Amino acid sequence: MIRLRTRLAMLTALAALAAACAQASDDEAAPSDEEMLTAGAAAYQACGATFQPAFKHYKAAVTGAQARLAGHVCESDGMGMRQEIANEAATAVMTCSAFKDVVRTSPFAEPIRKTLADSLTLKALTGELLVLRDSEFQNWRGVEALLPGLTMSTTPEGAVGAHAFIEFKANGVATYNVFDLAPPNYELPATKTTQATYKVDKTGGDADPRTVTVTRADGKSVKFRLGVGKLPAQNFSSAPIFQLVPISGDTAAFTALGHDTFVSIVGECSI
């Protein structure tokens, strides 16, 4: 939490800009002190008229992340669900790209970063990965350096959720994890972990998706296509959902309950 003295200093530094904002036209409301502190003067100056709608979605993402961290998930129309937190943050970024810096650096955005810390989607929202949509403008440069510490999971099934997930670690090391649903583990499934390695290869230029080959310690190997999709949106944009889609190899060995595609964010709260 920012200390009172720091808060006052920030308010003083933003006073001139706030005064200028007060002269804005009626259809471009001046940001409040809270908004300016939370997003910063740089974002306001860069966004102009789009600051207010972008801030609205950014604030919703922060609020949802705070609720999740407090243990309140799947309450109040999706409050606390990762896909909704990501979707609100993505809408803010799509409304004004300056919010990439806000999500990446602002202390007020820490709940978003904590909530999405193991997801490649966060790297797109912060601008570390220049991919928000499957378009000619996507740029996959450096994605291999972003994978360590991230997780990709299969589509959830029932109350248990995702039944398999791949954890990417440093130096090309990974683990393949799957829930053991064999008796007597129906109600409390145990996780079976297999050590693995992974390799990322380019398929063309920077705008072309990468391939990721995951090889388990038992010799089973699958080559995946790393691409991007999106969540169903209730507004004009939605969070980028990165996908590992198998294209060759021992696909059956990486399938959990019929699902062989791994994604960066899975749906929640469905039984």
N, C-alpha and C positions, 0 to 999 in steps of 0.2 A: 504494500500500500504506500502510495506517495505521501510523504510527511507533509504536515501543514505548511511548513516554511517553503518547501519545494512547490507545493500547489500554489501558494501566493505568488511565488516568483514567476511561475508559468502564466498565471493570470495577468500579472503586470506586463510580461513580455508580449502577451496577446492583446493588450488593451487597445493599441492603435488599430490592429486589424479588426477587432470587434466594433470599434467606432465606425470604421469604414463600412462594415457589414450592416450597421444600423441604418445606413442610407440606401440600402438595397431596395428594389422595388417590392411592392406588396406580394407579388407572386414568387419572390425569392426571399423567403424568410431568413433573417440573420440567425446563425447558429448560437446556441446557448453557450455559457461558459463551460458547462459539463461536456457538451459536444466538442468544443474546441480543445479541452484538456484531453479528452479520450482519443480523438483522432489527430489533433495537432493542426497547427496553422498551415503546414506544408500541404496537407491533404485538402484543406479548404481552398487554398489558392490554386491548386492543380485542378480541382474538380469543378469549381464555379457553381453553376446552377444544379449540377448533379450531386453536389455534396449531401444535401438533405435526404434524397431518396437512398443514396448509398449508405449513409450513416444509419438510417432506419433499419436496413437489413443487417448491417454490421452489428448494431446494438442487439438485434434479435439473436444473432449468432452467439454473442458474448453471454447473453442472458440464458440461452439454452445450454451452453457449455457450463455455466455456473451451476445450473440446476442438475446437470449430469454429475458433476464433481461432488455435489452435495448428496448424491444418491437418489435423486428423483428422475427416474427414466420412465418413459412411456406414460407420462402424466400430462394433463392439460393439452390435449390435441398434439401430441408428439413432442412436447417439451422434453429435452434431454436426449433425444435420439441423434446419433451421430450423423445420419444422412440429412436430417433437417438442419443441424448446425452447419454442416458443410454447404448445404444448399443456400442458406441465408448468407454465409460468408462469400460464396461464389457470386451471388447476385450483387453483393456490394462491390466486389472486384470487377464484375462485368459492367456495372453502372459507372464506376470510375476506377480506372486501373491504379490510381494512387493508393487505393486501399490495400494493394499487395504489400506495400511498405508498412502500412498500419498493422496488418495481420502479422507480418514478420517481426516487427520491432516494438510495437506499443506494449507497455506493461499491462494495459487494460485488456489486451488480446491474449494474455497468457492462458486463460481458460480454454480458448479455442485451440491454441497450440498444444496444450496438455491433452485435450480430448482427442485430437487427430494426430497425435505425435507419431504413431506407428503406421500412418497411412500415406501413400504416395500422393493422394489428393491434396494434403496439406502443402506439399512442395509446389503444386500448381497454384494454390491460393496465395502463396508468399512470393511467387515469381522465380523461385529457384529452378523450377522446371517450366519452360515456356510452352506449356501445352494446357489449354483449357477446353478445346474442342477438337473433334476429328476434322481438321480443315487444312488447307494449303499453308496456313500460317504456323502450324505446330512445329516445334523445334525440340528434338529429343537429345540435343547435345548435353553430355554430362550426366545422363540419367543413371549410368552405372555407378557413379559415385554417390548417388542419393539413396540407393537401395539398402545399404547396411542399416539395421535398426528398424526396417519396415516389415510389415506382414501382409500377405495376400491370402484371402480365405474363400472357400467355396460358398455358393449360395446357401443361405440358411434353410434348414428343414425342421419345422416344428419348434417346440419350446427349447430344444437344446441349442439351436442356432447353427452356425457353421460347423460342419463335421470334419473338415480338414483345413489345414492352413500351413503355409510355408513361411518360415521366418528367415529373412536374409540378414546375414552378419558380415563382418569385415573379412577381407581377403578371400572372397569367393566361397565362404563357408555358409551353409544353410542347415535348417532342420525341416523335415517333413513330419507333420503332426496330424494324427487322425484319431477320432474318438472310437474306442473299442465298444461296440454295441452288442457284442456277443454275451450270452448269459454268463454270469449273473449281473451284467453291467447295464441293463436296460434303463434303470432309474438314475444311477450315478455312473455315467460312462467314464471309463479311465482313458487317459490320453497315451497313445503309443507314439513314441518319438523315434524317428530314424535320422541319423546323420546324413548330410548331403553336401554337395557342392553345386555351384551355379556359375554360368558364364554368359555374358551379354555380348551379342554381336550386332553390328549394323547390317541392315538389309539394303541400304542405299545411301541417300544423303541425310542431312539433319532432319528433314521433314518426314522421313520414312520411319515407321515404327521399328522397334528393335526385336530381336529374338532372344529369348532367355532359355538356356538349356539347364535343366535341373537333373542332377544324377545322384541317386540315393546310394548309400553304402552297400546295399544289396545288389547293385549293378543296374537297377531299373532306371531308365532315363527317358525324359520327355523334353521335346523342344516346343516352347510356347511362343506365341506372337504376343508381344506387349503392345497393347493399343489403348484407346480411350473411348469411352461411351459417356452416357449421362443418365442421371436419374429422371424419372417422370417429373415434370415441373409444373407448378401451379402459376408460375410467372414466366417472364421471357427467358430466363436462364436457369441452369441447374448445375450442381456440382459435377466436375469431371470424375467419372468412375473408371479407374484404370483396370484393365482386364488382361489376364494371362490365359490365352486361348490355345489349347494344344493343337499342334499341326503335324506332329510325327512322334514316333517312339512308343514306349510302353504306356499308352494312355490309361489302360484299365488299372494299372498299378497306382495311379494317382486319382482315381475316381472314388468319391464318397457319396453313397446313396444316389448314384446316377449323375452326380455333378462333377464335371472335370474342368470347369472354368473357374479360375481364381480371380477375385476382385479386390479392389482397395478399400471399399466400404460395403458392408452387407446390410440388408434390411433388418430391422429389429421389431420386437413387440408383436409378432404374429405367431399364433399357435395353431 
